[in-house]
Amino acid sequence: MPRKLRTLLFSTLYPSAARPVHGIFVETRLRELLKTGEVEARVVAPVPWFPSTSPRFGDRAAMARTPRRELRHGIEVLHPRYPLIPKLGMTLAPFFLAAAARPALKRLIEEGFDFDLIDAHYYYPDGVAAALLARYFRRPVVITARGSDINLIGRFPLPRCMIAWAGRQAAASVGVSGALVDAMKALGVPQGRLHKVRNGVDLQRFHPLGKVQSRTQLRLQGAPVLLSVGNLVELKGHDICIDALAILRAEHPQAHLLIIGSGPEHQRLQQYAEQRQLADGVSFVGQVPNESLAAWYSAADVLLLASSREGWPNVLLEALACGTPVVASAVGGVPEVLAGEASSRLAAARSGEAFAHGIREVLGLRPAGAEAMGSTSALAHASRFGWDATSQQQLNIFRKLMAEEATHA
């Protein structure tokens, strides 16, 4: 029996005791991979340096409170600090990241974890930094793109050049959707090293809990219940969901929108809801732990995702696994996620009118009993996206790389 692979996951997108939901999708993917029993892993997740832990500094203070080293779900995680300099940050971040992480990687090797490969997530700056580290430690690196690292940052000339360089250094590059793989190819990442490895959904955590039960537990009133989940930032389009609610309320006066997430747009969105005379119709729930989201998905009639950019949004599969259909903007990997899902809709545009139309169609499709039990179409669709196939695909890529390394040694 071959020995376990030793992987070093490298990413700034990884949770910590101070920021438990930050980059949780990267942690979930690693935890599912470890369930195969064929991999050992350590994590190096650099955090920007900040001088104060005072709560008045918000998320930056949470970074400062991040432990230097911790154990999460049995996985050892190191959080070295790196400088993040305003204006110069985008250009210099890969080099600062690599310099800050190098001692942490050396320490792991000295402690006996002589890793076989670097498994990097988020192409820029993390993937570029990982490529620099891979050259220094003479290890292969696999870089996974997530969405905005390619679709947004890849538009800038210097990052685009560095992404192409890292793609040539990487033994393999992974996109979580076909659209993202195509975008990486367009940036100059070698086609022969590109792989599509989609995210999965935890079908044990996300399953229908019953609408009445969930709404009673969460003390929700009004119907239909609309749900929007994501950081309170402009690209997530929560204001479009508010516009859709305003239109829908002409037909459903008790319609209610729940917005889960936190971020800099909170106050503006709250004021926008008030301007649209929807202060009683929009609830800002705040941050919700991933393990508690199933109740919110189950309580909703429709999940809305009005983003301007996405890679492979996990919220779609999580909602579908809870029996809740979706109305979403047709960006990034969203059409791939929803392909063939009969109870959901892609909005024709990123507008309140288009989303309201999609919501009407979804509500009109519900057969008798669906409100209580969840959409059978959504459930059947989500069941195709368990983690087993994804983890096996990762293993196949890693094993092939190690076999090639052995051949060239």
KAKADA-V199907 format. One line per field, one symbol per residue. psi: psi as a letter, one per 40 degrees, with the letter a starting at -180 (. if undefined). Layout:
psi=???
This chain:
psi=hiiiihihhhieghiiddgeehfdddddddddddedeehiiihhgihhhieiehdeebddddddehidhihhfehhhhgiiihhhidedddeddddddddddddddddddeeggidihgihhdhedddddddddddefiihhhhidcddddddeehdddddddddddddidihhieidddddddddeehhdeehihgiiahheddhihehdddddddefiiiiihihhhiigideefdddddddddddeddgdeiihhhhiiaeeddddddddddeffdeehhhdahhideedddddddidhhhhfidiicghddddddddeehiihiigibeddddehehdeiihidigiddddddddddddeehihedddeihdddddddeefiedddddddddddddddddddde.
